Amino acid sequence: MNINKLEIQRIDPPIELMDAMNQQKIAQQRKRAQILEAEGLKEAAIRKAEGVQQQQILEADGEASAIERIA
């Protein structure tokens, strides 16, 4: 008698292993969420700084135009 095929239908790993795998998955998801949040905050800070810079440029241009008109 020869065995040509063997099929494993179900494997039940120990509960401790399943718990460890689930904890690792949760930790990875939290890490990714924290990275995305940090990237969003960084982008918001950059855009805000750029907006402030643009506002200062426009105010300075306005003041320069006013001084030229007076002179």
mmJSON file of the N, C-alpha and C atoms, coordinates in Angstrom:
{"data_MODEL":{"atom_site":{
"group_PDB":["ATOM","ATOM","ATOM","ATOM","ATOM","ATOM","ATOM","ATOM","ATOM","ATOM","ATOM","ATOM","ATOM","ATOM","ATOM","ATOM","ATOM","ATOM","ATOM","ATOM","ATOM","ATOM","ATOM","ATOM","ATOM","ATOM","ATOM","ATOM","ATOM","ATOM","ATOM","ATOM","ATOM","ATOM","ATOM","ATOM","ATOM","ATOM","ATOM","ATOM","ATOM","ATOM","ATOM","ATOM","ATOM","ATOM","ATOM","ATOM","ATOM","ATOM","ATOM","ATOM","ATOM","ATOM","ATOM","ATOM","ATOM","ATOM","ATOM","ATOM","ATOM","ATOM","ATOM","ATOM","ATOM","ATOM","ATOM","ATOM","ATOM","ATOM","ATOM","ATOM","ATOM","ATOM","ATOM","ATOM","ATOM","ATOM","ATOM","ATOM","ATOM","ATOM","ATOM","ATOM","ATOM","ATOM","ATOM","ATOM","ATOM","ATOM","ATOM","ATOM","ATOM","ATOM","ATOM","ATOM","ATOM","ATOM","ATOM","ATOM","ATOM","ATOM","ATOM","ATOM","ATOM","ATOM","ATOM","ATOM","ATOM","ATOM","ATOM","ATOM","ATOM","ATOM","ATOM","ATOM","ATOM","ATOM","ATOM","ATOM","ATOM","ATOM","ATOM","ATOM","ATOM","ATOM","ATOM","ATOM","ATOM","ATOM","ATOM","ATOM","ATOM","ATOM","ATOM","ATOM","ATOM","ATOM","ATOM","ATOM","ATOM","ATOM","ATOM","ATOM","ATOM","ATOM","ATOM","ATOM","ATOM","ATOM","ATOM","ATOM","ATOM","ATOM","ATOM","ATOM","ATOM","ATOM","ATOM","ATOM","ATOM","ATOM","ATOM","ATOM","ATOM","ATOM","ATOM","ATOM","ATOM","ATOM","ATOM","ATOM","ATOM","ATOM","ATOM","ATOM","ATOM","ATOM","ATOM","ATOM","ATOM","ATOM","ATOM","ATOM","ATOM","ATOM","ATOM","ATOM","ATOM","ATOM","ATOM","ATOM","ATOM","ATOM","ATOM","ATOM","ATOM","ATOM","ATOM","ATOM","ATOM","ATOM","ATOM","ATOM","ATOM","ATOM","ATOM","ATOM","ATOM","ATOM","ATOM","ATOM","ATOM"],
"id":[1,2,3,4,5,6,7,8,9,10,11,12,13,14,15,16,17,18,19,20,21,22,23,24,25,26,27,28,29,30,31,32,33,34,35,36,37,38,39,40,41,42,43,44,45,46,47,48,49,50,51,52,53,54,55,56,57,58,59,60,61,62,63,64,65,66,67,68,69,70,71,72,73,74,75,76,77,78,79,80,81,82,83,84,85,86,87,88,89,90,91,92,93,94,95,96,97,98,99,100,101,102,103,104,105,106,107,108,109,110,111,112,113,114,115,116,117,118,119,120,121,122,123,124,125,126,127,128,129,130,131,132,133,134,135,136,137,138,139,140,141,142,143,144,145,146,147,148,149,150,151,152,153,154,155,156,157,158,159,160,161,162,163,164,165,166,167,168,169,170,171,172,173,174,175,176,177,178,179,180,181,182,183,184,185,186,187,188,189,190,191,192,193,194,195,196,197,198,199,200,201,202,203,204,205,206,207,208,209,210,211,212,213],
"type_symbol":["N","C","C","N","C","C","N","C","C","N","C","C","N","C","C","N","C","C","N","C","C","N","C","C","N","C","C","N","C","C","N","C","C","N","C","C","N","C","C","N","C","C","N","C","C","N","C","C","N","C","C","N","C","C","N","C","C","N","C","C","N","C","C","N","C","C","N","C","C","N","C","C","N","C","C","N","C","C","N","C","C","N","C","C","N","C","C","N","C","C","N","C","C","N","C","C","N","C","C","N","C","C","N","C","C","N","C","C","N","C","C","N","C","C","N","C","C","N","C","C","N","C","C","N","C","C","N","C","C","N","C","C","N","C","C","N","C","C","N","C","C","N","C","C","N","C","C","N","C","C","N","C","C","N","C","C","N","C","C","N","C","C","N","C","C","N","C","C","N","C","C","N","C","C","N","C","C","N","C","C","N","C","C","N","C","C","N","C","C","N","C","C","N","C","C","N","C","C","N","C","C","N","C","C","N","C","C","N","C","C","N","C","C"],
"label_atom_id":["N","CA","C","N","CA","C","N","CA","C","N","CA","C","N","CA","C","N","CA","C","N","CA","C","N","CA","C","N","CA","C","N","CA","C","N","CA","C","N","CA","C","N","CA","C","N","CA","C","N","CA","C","N","CA","C","N","CA","C","N","CA","C","N","CA","C","N","CA","C","N","CA","C","N","CA","C","N","CA","C","N","CA","C","N","CA","C","N","CA","C","N","CA","C","N","CA","C","N","CA","C","N","CA","C","N","CA","C","N","CA","C","N","CA","C","N","CA","C","N","CA","C","N","CA","C","N","CA","C","N","CA","C","N","CA","C","N","CA","C","N","CA","C","N","CA","C","N","CA","C","N","CA","C","N","CA","C","N","CA","C","N","CA","C","N","CA","C","N","CA","C","N","CA","C","N","CA","C","N","CA","C","N","CA","C","N","CA","C","N","CA","C","N","CA","C","N","CA","C","N","CA","C","N","CA","C","N","CA","C","N","CA","C","N","CA","C","N","CA","C","N","CA","C","N","CA","C","N","CA","C","N","CA","C","N","CA","C","N","CA","C","N","CA","C","N","CA","C"],
"label_alt_id":[null,null,null,null,null,null,null,null,null,null,null,null,null,null,null,null,null,null,null,null,null,null,null,null,null,null,null,null,null,null,null,null,null,null,null,null,null,null,null,null,null,null,null,null,null,null,null,null,null,null,null,null,null,null,null,null,null,null,null,null,null,null,null,null,null,null,null,null,null,null,null,null,null,null,null,null,null,null,null,null,null,null,null,null,null,null,null,null,null,null,null,null,null,null,null,null,null,null,null,null,null,null,null,null,null,null,null,null,null,null,null,null,null,null,null,null,null,null,null,null,null,null,null,null,null,null,null,null,null,null,null,null,null,null,null,null,null,null,null,null,null,null,null,null,null,null,null,null,null,null,null,null,null,null,null,null,null,null,null,null,null,null,null,null,null,null,null,null,null,null,null,null,null,null,null,null,null,null,null,null,null,null,null,null,null,null,null,null,null,null,null,null,null,null,null,null,null,null,null,null,null,null,null,null,null,null,null,null,null,null,null,null,null],
"label_comp_id":["MET","MET","MET","ASN","ASN","ASN","ILE","ILE","ILE","ASN","ASN","ASN","LYS","LYS","LYS","LEU","LEU","LEU","GLU","GLU","GLU","ILE","ILE","ILE","GLN","GLN","GLN","ARG","ARG","ARG","ILE","ILE","ILE","ASP","ASP","ASP","PRO","PRO","PRO","PRO","PRO","PRO","ILE","ILE","ILE","GLU","GLU","GLU","LEU","LEU","LEU","MET","MET","MET","ASP","ASP","ASP","ALA","ALA","ALA","MET","MET","MET","ASN","ASN","ASN","GLN","GLN","GLN","GLN","GLN","GLN","LYS","LYS","LYS","ILE","ILE","ILE","ALA","ALA","ALA","GLN","GLN","GLN","GLN","GLN","GLN","ARG","ARG","ARG","LYS","LYS","LYS","ARG","ARG","ARG","ALA","ALA","ALA","GLN","GLN","GLN","ILE","ILE","ILE","LEU","LEU","LEU","GLU","GLU","GLU","ALA","ALA","ALA","GLU","GLU","GLU","GLY","GLY","GLY","LEU","LEU","LEU","LYS","LYS","LYS","GLU","GLU","GLU","ALA","ALA","ALA","ALA","ALA","ALA","ILE","ILE","ILE","ARG","ARG","ARG","LYS","LYS","LYS","ALA","ALA","ALA","GLU","GLU","GLU","GLY","GLY","GLY","VAL","VAL","VAL","GLN","GLN","GLN","GLN","GLN","GLN","GLN","GLN","GLN","GLN","GLN","GLN","ILE","ILE","ILE","LEU","LEU","LEU","GLU","GLU","GLU","ALA","ALA","ALA","ASP","ASP","ASP","GLY","GLY","GLY","GLU","GLU","GLU","ALA","ALA","ALA","SER","SER","SER","ALA","ALA","ALA","ILE","ILE","ILE","GLU","GLU","GLU","ARG","ARG","ARG","ILE","ILE","ILE","ALA","ALA","ALA"],
"label_asym_id":["A","A","A","A","A","A","A","A","A","A","A","A","A","A","A","A","A","A","A","A","A","A","A","A","A","A","A","A","A","A","A","A","A","A","A","A","A","A","A","A","A","A","A","A","A","A","A","A","A","A","A","A","A","A","A","A","A","A","A","A","A","A","A","A","A","A","A","A","A","A","A","A","A","A","A","A","A","A","A","A","A","A","A","A","A","A","A","A","A","A","A","A","A","A","A","A","A","A","A","A","A","A","A","A","A","A","A","A","A","A","A","A","A","A","A","A","A","A","A","A","A","A","A","A","A","A","A","A","A","A","A","A","A","A","A","A","A","A","A","A","A","A","A","A","A","A","A","A","A","A","A","A","A","A","A","A","A","A","A","A","A","A","A","A","A","A","A","A","A","A","A","A","A","A","A","A","A","A","A","A","A","A","A","A","A","A","A","A","A","A","A","A","A","A","A","A","A","A","A","A","A","A","A","A","A","A","A","A","A","A","A","A","A"],
"label_entity_id":["1","1","1","1","1","1","1","1","1","1","1","1","1","1","1","1","1","1","1","1","1","1","1","1","1","1","1","1","1","1","1","1","1","1","1","1","1","1","1","1","1","1","1","1","1","1","1","1","1","1","1","1","1","1","1","1","1","1","1","1","1","1","1","1","1","1","1","1","1","1","1","1","1","1","1","1","1","1","1","1","1","1","1","1","1","1","1","1","1","1","1","1","1","1","1","1","1","1","1","1","1","1","1","1","1","1","1","1","1","1","1","1","1","1","1","1","1","1","1","1","1","1","1","1","1","1","1","1","1","1","1","1","1","1","1","1","1","1","1","1","1","1","1","1","1","1","1","1","1","1","1","1","1","1","1","1","1","1","1","1","1","1","1","1","1","1","1","1","1","1","1","1","1","1","1","1","1","1","1","1","1","1","1","1","1","1","1","1","1","1","1","1","1","1","1","1","1","1","1","1","1","1","1","1","1","1","1","1","1","1","1","1","1"],
"label_seq_id":[1,1,1,2,2,2,3,3,3,4,4,4,5,5,5,6,6,6,7,7,7,8,8,8,9,9,9,10,10,10,11,11,11,12,12,12,13,13,13,14,14,14,15,15,15,16,16,16,17,17,17,18,18,18,19,19,19,20,20,20,21,21,21,22,22,22,23,23,23,24,24,24,25,25,25,26,26,26,27,27,27,28,28,28,29,29,29,30,30,30,31,31,31,32,32,32,33,33,33,34,34,34,35,35,35,36,36,36,37,37,37,38,38,38,39,39,39,40,40,40,41,41,41,42,42,42,43,43,43,44,44,44,45,45,45,46,46,46,47,47,47,48,48,48,49,49,49,50,50,50,51,51,51,52,52,52,53,53,53,54,54,54,55,55,55,56,56,56,57,57,57,58,58,58,59,59,59,60,60,60,61,61,61,62,62,62,63,63,63,64,64,64,65,65,65,66,66,66,67,67,67,68,68,68,69,69,69,70,70,70,71,71,71],
"pdbx_PDB_ins_code":[null,null,null,null,null,null,null,null,null,null,null,null,null,null,null,null,null,null,null,null,null,null,null,null,null,null,null,null,null,null,null,null,null,null,null,null,null,null,null,null,null,null,null,null,null,null,null,null,null,null,null,null,null,null,null,null,null,null,null,null,null,null,null,null,null,null,null,null,null,null,null,null,null,null,null,null,null,null,null,null,null,null,null,null,null,null,null,null,null,null,null,null,null,null,null,null,null,null,null,null,null,null,null,null,null,null,null,null,null,null,null,null,null,null,null,null,null,null,null,null,null,null,null,null,null,null,null,null,null,null,null,null,null,null,null,null,null,null,null,null,null,null,null,null,null,null,null,null,null,null,null,null,null,null,null,null,null,null,null,null,null,null,null,null,null,null,null,null,null,null,null,null,null,null,null,null,null,null,null,null,null,null,null,null,null,null,null,null,null,null,null,null,null,null,null,null,null,null,null,null,null,null,null,null,null,null,null,null,null,null,null,null,null],
"Cartn_x":[0.839,0.0,0.887,0.667,1.399,0.468,1.048,0.288,0.688,-0.271,-0.001,-0.271,-1.139,-1.542,-1.917,-1.485,-1.847,-2.361,-3.523,-4.133,-4.42,-3.884,-4.158,-5.358,-6.394,-7.626,-7.736,-7.128,-7.285,-6.113,-5.578,-4.519,-4.982,-4.991,-5.364,-4.121,-3.497,-2.328,-2.738,-1.792,-2.112,-2.681,-3.527,-4.16,-3.117,-2.039,-0.987,-0.364,-0.175,0.388,-0.589,-1.843,-2.861,-2.947,-2.896,-2.919,-1.704,-0.539,0.685,0.59,0.06,-0.088,-1.077,-2.169,-3.154,-2.582,-1.827,-1.206,-0.201,0.545,1.5,0.772,-0.308,-1.092,-1.648,-2.168,-2.71,-1.601,-0.445,0.677,1.112,1.137,1.513,0.487,-0.79,-1.834,-1.739,-1.489,-1.333,-0.118,0.968,2.191,1.923,1.257,0.952,0.026,-0.942,-1.848,-1.088,-0.153,0.636,1.528,2.082,2.919,2.083,0.901,0.029,-0.399,-0.699,-1.088,0.065,1.268,2.442,2.727,2.582,2.786,1.755,0.52,-0.533,-0.251,0.185,0.513,1.694,2.66,3.835,3.398,2.586,2.109,1.291,0.456,-0.342,0.555,1.591,2.514,3.261,3.666,4.369,3.456,2.243,1.298,0.969,0.833,0.554,1.726,2.951,4.135,4.235,3.93,3.952,2.896,1.733,0.673,1.074,1.699,2.175,3.23,4.131,5.186,4.574,3.605,2.952,2.216,1.584,0.88,1.872,3.015,4.023,4.555,4.725,5.193,4.164,2.899,1.847,1.738,1.846,1.796,2.978,4.146,5.332,5.187,4.65,4.419,3.433,2.388,1.404,2.006,2.826,3.497,4.451,5.171,6.107,5.343,4.205,3.391,2.882,2.48,1.98,3.089,4.281,5.428,5.772,5.721,6.014,4.99,3.744,2.701,2.906,3.308,3.525,4.73,5.765,6.995,6.792],
"Cartn_y":[-1.179,0.0,1.247,2.131,3.395,4.554,5.534,6.751,7.795,8.254,9.222,10.659,10.82,12.173,12.18,13.245,13.436,14.853,15.015,16.325,16.611,17.764,18.196,19.121,18.771,19.539,20.617,20.4,21.385,21.289,22.449,22.526,23.514,23.097,23.976,24.273,25.455,25.789,26.053,25.983,26.255,27.665,27.813,29.107,30.182,29.822,30.8,31.343,30.482,30.915,31.83,31.478,32.323,33.687,33.709,34.973,35.834,35.212,35.949,36.518,35.748,36.22,37.385,37.292,38.371,39.643,39.495,40.655,41.325,40.522,41.071,41.834,41.282,41.945,43.279,43.282,44.51,45.546,45.114,46.032,46.645,45.849,46.362,47.362,47.099,48.022,49.342,49.274,50.497,51.299,50.59,51.259,51.996,51.331,51.959,53.158,53.04,54.163,55.34,55.084,56.159,56.818,56.02,56.578,57.476,57.008,57.804,59.098,59.024,60.219,61.209,60.713,61.583,62.234,61.471,62.027,63.11,62.896,63.896,65.172,65.023,66.198,66.959,66.233,66.862,67.659,67.046,67.718,68.958,68.858,70.01,71.145,70.806,71.829,72.503,71.717,72.276,73.232,72.804,73.659,74.933,74.82,76.005,76.979,76.462,77.325,77.984,77.236,77.807,78.9,78.689,79.699,80.966,80.815,81.978,82.738,81.985,82.604,83.379,82.784,83.459,84.707,84.621,85.789,86.91,86.595,87.611,88.246,87.437,87.976,88.949,88.561,89.433,90.724,90.625,91.83,92.746,92.168,92.977,93.634,92.908,93.482,94.641,94.455,95.519,96.757,96.562,97.694,98.382,97.614,98.185,99.014,98.521,99.26,100.568,100.489,101.692,102.732,102.292,103.22,103.829,103.044,103.575,104.625,104.415,105.375,106.698,106.576,107.773,108.554,107.795,108.452,108.945],
"Cartn_z":[0.0,0.0,0.0,-0.958,-1.061,-0.711,-0.055,0.248,-0.791,-1.555,-2.614,-2.175,-1.234,-0.855,0.611,1.286,2.684,2.824,3.363,3.491,4.958,5.413,6.787,6.718,7.427,7.336,8.406,9.525,10.593,11.554,11.9,12.905,13.968,15.18,16.284,17.122,16.895,17.703,19.153,20.055,21.465,21.646,22.644,22.925,23.186,23.883,24.187,22.9,21.919,20.643,19.913,19.92,19.279,19.953,21.279,22.011,21.661,21.602,21.258,19.849,18.925,17.546,17.461,18.209,18.224,18.847,19.92,20.553,19.613,18.874,17.928,16.814,16.332,15.285,15.789,16.994,17.576,17.753,18.206,18.395,17.062,16.02,14.704,14.189,14.425,13.996,14.752,16.048,16.844,16.39,16.126,15.665,14.35,13.422,12.134,12.318,13.207,13.472,14.058,14.959,15.548,14.5,13.612,12.542,11.635,11.249,10.385,11.069,12.352,13.092,13.158,13.422,13.495,12.144,11.071,9.741,9.441,9.858,9.662,10.439,11.68,12.491,11.896,11.402,10.773,9.546,8.705,7.495,7.845,8.874,9.3,9.794,10.552,11.06,9.914,8.933,7.775,7.021,6.774,6.028,6.793,8.102,8.907,8.832,8.939,8.86,7.493,6.462,5.118,4.976,5.566,5.528,6.254,7.409,8.173,7.366,6.751,5.937,4.774,4.106,2.979,3.454,4.617,5.169,5.45,6.011,6.31,5.033,4.0,2.723,2.152,2.194,1.657,2.461,3.779,4.616,4.315,4.142,3.83,2.464,1.489,0.159,0.249,1.064,1.237,1.867,2.869,3.527,2.559,1.754,0.792,-0.247,-0.697,-1.66,-1.044,0.213,0.877,1.016,1.364,1.508,0.158,-0.913,-2.247,-2.665,-2.318,-2.66,-1.911,-0.654,0.161,-0.362,-0.754,-1.212,-2.599],
"occupancy":[1.0,1.0,1.0,1.0,1.0,1.0,1.0,1.0,1.0,1.0,1.0,1.0,1.0,1.0,1.0,1.0,1.0,1.0,1.0,1.0,1.0,1.0,1.0,1.0,1.0,1.0,1.0,1.0,1.0,1.0,1.0,1.0,1.0,1.0,1.0,1.0,1.0,1.0,1.0,1.0,1.0,1.0,1.0,1.0,1.0,1.0,1.0,1.0,1.0,1.0,1.0,1.0,1.0,1.0,1.0,1.0,1.0,1.0,1.0,1.0,1.0,1.0,1.0,1.0,1.0,1.0,1.0,1.0,1.0,1.0,1.0,1.0,1.0,1.0,1.0,1.0,1.0,1.0,1.0,1.0,1.0,1.0,1.0,1.0,1.0,1.0,1.0,1.0,1.0,1.0,1.0,1.0,1.0,1.0,1.0,1.0,1.0,1.0,1.0,1.0,1.0,1.0,1.0,1.0,1.0,1.0,1.0,1.0,1.0,1.0,1.0,1.0,1.0,1.0,1.0,1.0,1.0,1.0,1.0,1.0,1.0,1.0,1.0,1.0,1.0,1.0,1.0,1.0,1.0,1.0,1.0,1.0,1.0,1.0,1.0,1.0,1.0,1.0,1.0,1.0,1.0,1.0,1.0,1.0,1.0,1.0,1.0,1.0,1.0,1.0,1.0,1.0,1.0,1.0,1.0,1.0,1.0,1.0,1.0,1.0,1.0,1.0,1.0,1.0,1.0,1.0,1.0,1.0,1.0,1.0,1.0,1.0,1.0,1.0,1.0,1.0,1.0,1.0,1.0,1.0,1.0,1.0,1.0,1.0,1.0,1.0,1.0,1.0,1.0,1.0,1.0,1.0,1.0,1.0,1.0,1.0,1.0,1.0,1.0,1.0,1.0,1.0,1.0,1.0,1.0,1.0,1.0,1.0,1.0,1.0,1.0,1.0,1.0],
"B_iso_or_equiv":[0.0,0.0,0.0,0.0,0.0,0.0,0.0,0.0,0.0,0.0,0.0,0.0,0.0,0.0,0.0,0.0,0.0,0.0,0.0,0.0,0.0,0.0,0.0,0.0,0.0,0.0,0.0,0.0,0.0,0.0,0.0,0.0,0.0,0.0,0.0,0.0,0.0,0.0,0.0,0.0,0.0,0.0,0.0,0.0,0.0,0.0,0.0,0.0,0.0,0.0,0.0,0.0,0.0,0.0,0.0,0.0,0.0,0.0,0.0,0.0,0.0,0.0,0.0,0.0,0.0,0.0,0.0,0.0,0.0,0.0,0.0,0.0,0.0,0.0,0.0,0.0,0.0,0.0,0.0,0.0,0.0,0.0,0.0,0.0,0.0,0.0,0.0,0.0,0.0,0.0,0.0,0.0,0.0,0.0,0.0,0.0,0.0,0.0,0.0,0.0,0.0,0.0,0.0,0.0,0.0,0.0,0.0,0.0,0.0,0.0,0.0,0.0,0.0,0.0,0.0,0.0,0.0,0.0,0.0,0.0,0.0,0.0,0.0,0.0,0.0,0.0,0.0,0.0,0.0,0.0,0.0,0.0,0.0,0.0,0.0,0.0,0.0,0.0,0.0,0.0,0.0,0.0,0.0,0.0,0.0,0.0,0.0,0.0,0.0,0.0,0.0,0.0,0.0,0.0,0.0,0.0,0.0,0.0,0.0,0.0,0.0,0.0,0.0,0.0,0.0,0.0,0.0,0.0,0.0,0.0,0.0,0.0,0.0,0.0,0.0,0.0,0.0,0.0,0.0,0.0,0.0,0.0,0.0,0.0,0.0,0.0,0.0,0.0,0.0,0.0,0.0,0.0,0.0,0.0,0.0,0.0,0.0,0.0,0.0,0.0,0.0,0.0,0.0,0.0,0.0,0.0,0.0,0.0,0.0,0.0,0.0,0.0,0.0],
"pdbx_formal_charge":[null,null,null,null,null,null,null,null,null,null,null,null,null,null,null,null,null,null,null,null,null,null,null,null,null,null,null,null,null,null,null,null,null,null,null,null,null,null,null,null,null,null,null,null,null,null,null,null,null,null,null,null,null,null,null,null,null,null,null,null,null,null,null,null,null,null,null,null,null,null,null,null,null,null,null,null,null,null,null,null,null,null,null,null,null,null,null,null,null,null,null,null,null,null,null,null,null,null,null,null,null,null,null,null,null,null,null,null,null,null,null,null,null,null,null,null,null,null,null,null,null,null,null,null,null,null,null,null,null,null,null,null,null,null,null,null,null,null,null,null,null,null,null,null,null,null,null,null,null,null,null,null,null,null,null,null,null,null,null,null,null,null,null,null,null,null,null,null,null,null,null,null,null,null,null,null,null,null,null,null,null,null,null,null,null,null,null,null,null,null,null,null,null,null,null,null,null,null,null,null,null,null,null,null,null,null,null,null,null,null,null,null,null],
"auth_seq_id":[1,1,1,2,2,2,3,3,3,4,4,4,5,5,5,6,6,6,7,7,7,8,8,8,9,9,9,10,10,10,11,11,11,12,12,12,13,13,13,14,14,14,15,15,15,16,16,16,17,17,17,18,18,18,19,19,19,20,20,20,21,21,21,22,22,22,23,23,23,24,24,24,25,25,25,26,26,26,27,27,27,28,28,28,29,29,29,30,30,30,31,31,31,32,32,32,33,33,33,34,34,34,35,35,35,36,36,36,37,37,37,38,38,38,39,39,39,40,40,40,41,41,41,42,42,42,43,43,43,44,44,44,45,45,45,46,46,46,47,47,47,48,48,48,49,49,49,50,50,50,51,51,51,52,52,52,53,53,53,54,54,54,55,55,55,56,56,56,57,57,57,58,58,58,59,59,59,60,60,60,61,61,61,62,62,62,63,63,63,64,64,64,65,65,65,66,66,66,67,67,67,68,68,68,69,69,69,70,70,70,71,71,71],
"auth_comp_id":["MET","MET","MET","ASN","ASN","ASN","ILE","ILE","ILE","ASN","ASN","ASN","LYS","LYS","LYS","LEU","LEU","LEU","GLU","GLU","GLU","ILE","ILE","ILE","GLN","GLN","GLN","ARG","ARG","ARG","ILE","ILE","ILE","ASP","ASP","ASP","PRO","PRO","PRO","PRO","PRO","PRO","ILE","ILE","ILE","GLU","GLU","GLU","LEU","LEU","LEU","MET","MET","MET","ASP","ASP","ASP","ALA","ALA","ALA","MET","MET","MET","ASN","ASN","ASN","GLN","GLN","GLN","GLN","GLN","GLN","LYS","LYS","LYS","ILE","ILE","ILE","ALA","ALA","ALA","GLN","GLN","GLN","GLN","GLN","GLN","ARG","ARG","ARG","LYS","LYS","LYS","ARG","ARG","ARG","ALA","ALA","ALA","GLN","GLN","GLN","ILE","ILE","ILE","LEU","LEU","LEU","GLU","GLU","GLU","ALA","ALA","ALA","GLU","GLU","GLU","GLY","GLY","GLY","LEU","LEU","LEU","LYS","LYS","LYS","GLU","GLU","GLU","ALA","ALA","ALA","ALA","ALA","ALA","ILE","ILE","ILE","ARG","ARG","ARG","LYS","LYS","LYS","ALA","ALA","ALA","GLU","GLU","GLU","GLY","GLY","GLY","VAL","VAL","VAL","GLN","GLN","GLN","GLN","GLN","GLN","GLN","GLN","GLN","GLN","GLN","GLN","ILE","ILE","ILE","LEU","LEU","LEU","GLU","GLU","GLU","ALA","ALA","ALA","ASP","ASP","ASP","GLY","GLY","GLY","GLU","GLU","GLU","ALA","ALA","ALA","SER","SER","SER","ALA","ALA","ALA","ILE","ILE","ILE","GLU","GLU","GLU","ARG","ARG","ARG","ILE","ILE","ILE","ALA","ALA","ALA"],
"auth_asym_id":["A","A","A","A","A","A","A","A","A","A","A","A","A","A","A","A","A","A","A","A","A","A","A","A","A","A","A","A","A","A","A","A","A","A","A","A","A","A","A","A","A","A","A","A","A","A","A","A","A","A","A","A","A","A","A","A","A","A","A","A","A","A","A","A","A","A","A","A","A","A","A","A","A","A","A","A","A","A","A","A","A","A","A","A","A","A","A","A","A","A","A","A","A","A","A","A","A","A","A","A","A","A","A","A","A","A","A","A","A","A","A","A","A","A","A","A","A","A","A","A","A","A","A","A","A","A","A","A","A","A","A","A","A","A","A","A","A","A","A","A","A","A","A","A","A","A","A","A","A","A","A","A","A","A","A","A","A","A","A","A","A","A","A","A","A","A","A","A","A","A","A","A","A","A","A","A","A","A","A","A","A","A","A","A","A","A","A","A","A","A","A","A","A","A","A","A","A","A","A","A","A","A","A","A","A","A","A","A","A","A","A","A","A"],
"auth_atom_id":["N","CA","C","N","CA","C","N","CA","C","N","CA","C","N","CA","C","N","CA","C","N","CA","C","N","CA","C","N","CA","C","N","CA","C","N","CA","C","N","CA","C","N","CA","C","N","CA","C","N","CA","C","N","CA","C","N","CA","C","N","CA","C","N","CA","C","N","CA","C","N","CA","C","N","CA","C","N","CA","C","N","CA","C","N","CA","C","N","CA","C","N","CA","C","N","CA","C","N","CA","C","N","CA","C","N","CA","C","N","CA","C","N","CA","C","N","CA","C","N","CA","C","N","CA","C","N","CA","C","N","CA","C","N","CA","C","N","CA","C","N","CA","C","N","CA","C","N","CA","C","N","CA","C","N","CA","C","N","CA","C","N","CA","C","N","CA","C","N","CA","C","N","CA","C","N","CA","C","N","CA","C","N","CA","C","N","CA","C","N","CA","C","N","CA","C","N","CA","C","N","CA","C","N","CA","C","N","CA","C","N","CA","C","N","CA","C","N","CA","C","N","CA","C","N","CA","C","N","CA","C","N","CA","C","N","CA","C","N","CA","C","N","CA","C","N","CA","C"],
"pdbx_PDB_model_num":[1,1,1,1,1,1,1,1,1,1,1,1,1,1,1,1,1,1,1,1,1,1,1,1,1,1,1,1,1,1,1,1,1,1,1,1,1,1,1,1,1,1,1,1,1,1,1,1,1,1,1,1,1,1,1,1,1,1,1,1,1,1,1,1,1,1,1,1,1,1,1,1,1,1,1,1,1,1,1,1,1,1,1,1,1,1,1,1,1,1,1,1,1,1,1,1,1,1,1,1,1,1,1,1,1,1,1,1,1,1,1,1,1,1,1,1,1,1,1,1,1,1,1,1,1,1,1,1,1,1,1,1,1,1,1,1,1,1,1,1,1,1,1,1,1,1,1,1,1,1,1,1,1,1,1,1,1,1,1,1,1,1,1,1,1,1,1,1,1,1,1,1,1,1,1,1,1,1,1,1,1,1,1,1,1,1,1,1,1,1,1,1,1,1,1,1,1,1,1,1,1,1,1,1,1,1,1,1,1,1,1,1,1]
}}}
